[in-house]
Structure formats: structure tokens, C-alpha cells
Amino acid sequence: MLSVLSIAPFIIAAILALIINAVVPALGLGWSWISGVSLASFGTYGYDKSIAGRGVTRVPEVVLHLLTALGGSIGSFAGMQIFRHKTQKKSFQLVFWAIVIIQIVVIILLLTRR
């Protein structure tokens, strides 16, 4: 069963993307989504760090990785650095950077295709 902590960041990302698109329609839905999911990702890292060690249910790591994979790389990276969250966990870092590298390769391929 999905918990609120598993789905709330994605709902927030969608709402933020719609708001950003309504306020700045020139960005388009793609950039609005990237902005919204980055903000949601940043906030999710901050929230998870704030509840760490309190004995309450944490945000699953798969949610943090999905936010990154769905376009929130900038927000995820900023959240890790500013909140000093998940920066020492090697297995988490490995997955995070693998996602970022795949995204960079996809962007390069999209920009260089004819």
C-alpha cells in the first residue's frame, strides 16, 4: 500500500508545475514540470532530513530517486547539499549520479540528433 509520503511529493510537483505554467506560460509545460518537480524534490529532501532520527516514518529512498529521475535533479542536488542529506550514503549517491548521467546522455542525444 502506498503511503502519503510516497505519493504526496508527486502531487505537489504536479500542482507546482500547473501553477508555474499558469504564472509563466511562456515556459511551457516541460520547463514548468522540471521547475515544479525540482521544487518538490528540494522540499522533500528538507522534510526528510528534518524528521530523520525522530523515529517517525521517513520518505522512502525510491521516492527521492523517482523525483530525481522525473526531472528534479537540480532540486535533488540542491537539497542534498543545503540540507546535508544523503551525502554520505554511498549506495544512494551511486543511484543518484547514475540517474544524472543517464539524463545528461539523453539530453545530449536529443540535442545532437538530426
C-alpha positions in Angstrom: 0.0 0.0 0.0 1.3 3.5 -0.9 1.8 5.9 2.0 1.2 9.6 1.8 4.9 10.1 2.0 5.2 8.1 -1.2 2.7 10.0 -3.3 2.5 13.5 -1.8 5.7 14.8 -3.4 4.4 13.9 -6.9 1.1 15.5 -6.3 2.9 18.6 -5.0 5.2 18.6 -8.1 2.2 18.4 -10.4 0.4 21.3 -8.6 3.6 23.4 -8.6 4.1 22.7 -12.3 0.5 23.8 -13.1 0.9 27.0 -11.0 4.2 27.8 -12.6 2.7 27.2 -16.1 -0.2 29.5 -15.3 2.0 32.3 -13.9 4.7 32.0 -16.6 3.0 30.3 -19.6 6.0 31.1 -21.9 8.0 28.4 -20.1 5.7 25.7 -21.5 4.7 22.5 -19.7 8.1 20.8 -19.9 10.0 23.6 -18.1 7.1 24.1 -15.8 7.3 20.4 -14.8 11.0 20.5 -14.4 10.7 23.6 -12.1 7.8 22.1 -10.2 9.4 18.7 -9.6 12.7 20.3 -8.7 11.0 22.5 -6.0 9.1 19.4 -4.8 12.3 17.4 -4.7 14.1 20.1 -2.8 11.3 20.3 -0.2 11.1 16.6 0.1 14.8 16.3 0.9 14.4 19.1 3.5 11.4 17.4 5.1 13.1 14.0 5.2 16.2 15.5 6.8 14.1 17.3 9.4 12.4 14.1 10.5 15.5 11.9 10.4 16.3 10.4 13.8 12.9 11.1 15.3 11.5 7.6 15.0 8.8 8.6 12.5 8.2 7.2 9.0 10.7 8.6 6.6 10.3 9.3 2.9 11.3 6.1 1.0 14.6 6.4 -0.9 12.8 5.2 -4.1 10.7 8.4 -3.9 13.7 10.6 -3.7 15.2 8.8 -6.7 12.0 9.0 -8.7 11.8 12.7 -8.1 15.3 13.0 -9.5 14.6 10.7 -12.5 11.4 12.6 -13.3 13.3 15.9 -13.8 14.0 17.0 -10.3 17.8 16.6 -10.5 18.6 20.2 -9.7 16.3 20.3 -6.7 17.6 17.0 -5.5 21.2 18.1 -5.8 20.4 21.4 -4.1 18.5 19.6 -1.3 21.3 17.2 -0.7 23.9 20.0 -0.4 21.9 22.5 1.5 20.4 20.1 4.0 23.4 17.8 4.0 21.1 14.9 3.4 22.1 11.5 1.9 25.5 12.9 1.0 27.4 10.2 2.9 25.4 7.1 1.9 27.4 5.6 -1.0 24.6 3.4 -2.3 22.3 6.4 -2.5 24.9 8.5 -4.2 25.6 5.8 -6.8 22.0 5.6 -7.8 21.6 9.4 -7.8 24.6 10.0 -10.1 23.7 7.1 -12.4 20.3 8.9 -12.9 22.0 12.2 -13.6 24.5 10.7 -16.1 21.6 9.0 -17.9 19.7 12.3 -18.1 22.8 14.1 -19.4 23.3 11.4 -22.1 19.6 11.6 -23.1 19.8 15.4 -23.3 23.0 15.2 -25.5 21.3 12.6 -27.8 18.2 14.8 -28.1 20.2 17.9 -28.9 22.5 16.2 -31.4 20.0 14.1 -33.3 19.2 15.3 -36.8 
